Amino acid sequence: MSLNKESQHTGKLILSKNGFDVIECDQCQFKHVLPIPTEQELAQVYQEDYYQTDKPLYLDSFKENKEWWNYYYDSRLQQLTTHLKGTPLEPPYSLIDIGSGPGYFLSRANHLNWKALGIEPSKQAAEYCQTQNLSVVNDFLTRENVSTLGKFDVVNLCKVLEHIPDPQALINLTRQLLNPQGLICIEVPNDFSPFQLAATHDKTTESWWVAPPHHINYFNLSSLETLLQKTGFEVLSKTTSFPIDLFLLMGDHYIGNDELGKQCHQKVKSFELALANAGFGDLANDFHQKLASLNIGREAIIIAKKI
Ligand SMILES: [Zn+2]
């Protein structure tokens, strides 16, 4: 999929870590590491990870936070429905979730009467989905299989683009899966955000979000928007998730402290569920959109329409 010609990727050096440089690439117009790992190198890295992991942690983590995840997915599906109402596409809407993992988003979509298909390279995750009666293809999305999967009203790409050697090529591929005026929804980490830069300003905390080779690309709302515009999409909405890094600035140093990190996540969930349960769900959405306009927030989340 990727040419990986290093000579094409030049730009300002941001930092170096684990033998990789992070550059602000003039050609790609987002930050990424150099050298860009090849797909063969990545396959080896992920295979080694697989053998070091006894059991997927996501199952326990999801069960613990099920109410919050349901709220999070339902609100995403509601936003997509609102945007689809402005197109000629009609319900029941269809979606494909690329990198669908254990299928929680698919499951929630089915629950809300969507027709949902997943594509997931992890055999373990795909098999788990099958036990839950979810439709999942166990594969990467490739030039070879893209035409066999059908056409959809929505393509969902959550926490995928930061891990792959050529994000632009993947978005071009996903366009082929979309009906005319269909939507793409992309979620990636919002990296090098002002809160992260403030938290690392005194140099006693390292740039924890820089994690090659797993994490190759470092987007923010603006560079993700540019990438979508370059690949033939019209951006409809930009939002974010709660800026968890705020806790670091308030003195909760959770980097390398999983227990404290969990407590901070728990507080965010309590806050958001308290608003939702009190009928302030729309206010919470506005709050996140306003934060996104300041480039503050842990994730960059964009919904865009194929043009
Ligand atoms: Zn580049």
Residues whose N, C-alpha, C, O or C-beta is under 5 A from the ligand:
A	BS01	ZN	H9 C25 Q27 C28
